[in-house]
Amino acid sequence: MKLDRLLIASVLCLSGGLGLIFGYCHGNVGAYAGWPIDGCSLQISTTTTGPGALGGLVLAVLGALLLIIATIVAIIHQFQPRARRATAP
């Protein structure tokens, strides 16, 4: 599999999984700003039900795994010597 196809598949799986998770979730978000900075907080409370609970998790984990594999393959590819071009006589 080519690296670009692996990267595209990982991004599609990851975004599809997160889309399912956040599409079926309900909850609330609260942000508080204050001085000094120690008084600032961000609270996110979500609950996902239905197909997003299982399908979204599976797609997000698969996308993250594919993204890690694509990163490792790209790093290995950088250290491989380039094929020598054949010169015409």
C-alpha positions as a Markdown table, in Angstrom:
| # | Residue | x | y | z |
|---|---|---|---|---|
| 1 | Met | 0.0 | 0.0 | 0.0 |
| 2 | Lys | 1.3 | 3.4 | -0.9 |
| 3 | Leu | 1.9 | 5.9 | 1.9 |
| 4 | Asp | -0.5 | 8.5 | 0.6 |
| 5 | Arg | -3.4 | 6.0 | 0.5 |
| 6 | Leu | -2.6 | 4.9 | 4.0 |
| 7 | Leu | -2.6 | 8.5 | 5.2 |
| 8 | Ile | -5.9 | 9.2 | 3.4 |
| 9 | Ala | -7.5 | 6.1 | 4.9 |
| 10 | Ser | -6.3 | 7.0 | 8.4 |
| 11 | Val | -7.7 | 10.5 | 8.2 |
| 12 | Leu | -11.0 | 9.3 | 6.8 |
| 13 | Cys | -11.4 | 6.7 | 9.6 |
| 14 | Leu | -10.4 | 9.1 | 12.3 |
| 15 | Ser | -12.7 | 11.9 | 11.1 |
| 16 | Gly | -15.5 | 9.4 | 10.6 |
| 17 | Gly | -15.1 | 8.0 | 14.1 |
| 18 | Leu | -14.9 | 11.4 | 15.7 |
| 19 | Gly | -17.9 | 12.5 | 13.6 |
| 20 | Leu | -20.0 | 9.6 | 14.9 |
| 21 | Ile | -18.9 | 10.1 | 18.5 |
| 22 | Phe | -19.7 | 13.8 | 18.5 |
| 23 | Gly | -22.8 | 13.4 | 16.2 |
| 24 | Tyr | -24.5 | 11.2 | 18.6 |
| 25 | Cys | -23.4 | 12.8 | 21.8 |
| 26 | His | -25.2 | 15.1 | 24.2 |
| 27 | Gly | -23.7 | 17.1 | 27.0 |
| 28 | Asn | -22.5 | 20.5 | 28.0 |
| 29 | Val | -19.4 | 22.6 | 27.8 |
| 30 | Gly | -18.4 | 25.3 | 30.3 |
| 31 | Ala | -15.5 | 27.7 | 30.1 |
| 32 | Tyr | -14.5 | 30.0 | 33.0 |
| 33 | Ala | -12.0 | 32.8 | 32.8 |
| 34 | Gly | -10.5 | 34.5 | 35.8 |
| 35 | Trp | -7.5 | 36.2 | 37.3 |
| 36 | Pro | -5.1 | 34.8 | 38.3 |
| 37 | Ile | -4.7 | 32.1 | 35.6 |
| 38 | Asp | -5.2 | 29.4 | 38.2 |
| 39 | Gly | -8.9 | 30.3 | 38.3 |
| 40 | Cys | -9.5 | 29.5 | 34.6 |
| 41 | Ser | -11.1 | 26.2 | 33.7 |
| 42 | Leu | -12.7 | 24.3 | 30.8 |
| 43 | Gln | -15.2 | 21.6 | 31.5 |
| 44 | Ile | -16.5 | 19.2 | 28.9 |
| 45 | Ser | -19.1 | 16.6 | 29.7 |
| 46 | Thr | -20.4 | 14.4 | 26.9 |
| 47 | Thr | -22.3 | 11.1 | 26.7 |
| 48 | Thr | -22.5 | 9.2 | 23.4 |
| 49 | Thr | -25.3 | 6.7 | 22.8 |
| 50 | Gly | -26.4 | 4.6 | 19.8 |
| 51 | Pro | -24.2 | 3.7 | 16.9 |
| 52 | Gly | -21.7 | 6.4 | 17.8 |
| 53 | Ala | -20.8 | 4.7 | 21.0 |
| 54 | Leu | -19.4 | 1.5 | 19.4 |
| 55 | Gly | -18.9 | 2.4 | 15.7 |
| 56 | Gly | -17.3 | 5.7 | 16.4 |
| 57 | Leu | -14.9 | 4.2 | 18.9 |
| 58 | Val | -13.9 | 1.5 | 16.5 |
| 59 | Leu | -13.4 | 3.9 | 13.6 |
| 60 | Ala | -11.4 | 6.4 | 15.8 |
| 61 | Val | -9.1 | 3.7 | 17.1 |
| 62 | Leu | -8.6 | 2.2 | 13.6 |
| 63 | Gly | -7.9 | 5.7 | 12.3 |
| 64 | Ala | -5.4 | 6.4 | 15.1 |
| 65 | Leu | -3.7 | 3.1 | 14.5 |
| 66 | Leu | -3.4 | 3.7 | 10.7 |
| 67 | Leu | -2.0 | 7.2 | 11.4 |
| 68 | Ile | 0.7 | 5.8 | 13.7 |
| 69 | Ile | 1.6 | 3.2 | 11.0 |
| 70 | Ala | 1.7 | 5.8 | 8.3 |
| 71 | Thr | 4.0 | 8.0 | 10.4 |
| 72 | Ile | 6.3 | 5.0 | 11.1 |
| 73 | Val | 6.4 | 4.1 | 7.4 |
| 74 | Ala | 7.1 | 7.7 | 6.4 |
| 75 | Ile | 10.0 | 7.9 | 8.9 |
| 76 | Ile | 11.5 | 4.6 | 7.7 |
| 77 | His | 11.0 | 5.8 | 4.1 |
| 78 | Gln | 13.1 | 8.9 | 4.8 |
| 79 | Phe | 16.1 | 6.8 | 5.8 |
| 80 | Gln | 16.1 | 4.4 | 2.9 |
| 81 | Pro | 18.6 | 5.1 | 0.1 |
| 82 | Arg | 17.0 | 6.4 | -3.1 |
| 83 | Ala | 17.1 | 4.0 | -6.0 |
| 84 | Arg | 19.8 | 4.9 | -8.5 |
| 85 | Arg | 18.5 | 6.1 | -11.8 |
| 86 | Ala | 19.6 | 4.2 | -14.8 |
| 87 | Thr | 21.4 | 6.5 | -17.2 |
| 88 | Ala | 20.9 | 5.9 | -20.9 |
| 89 | Pro | 24.2 | 5.2 | -22.7 |
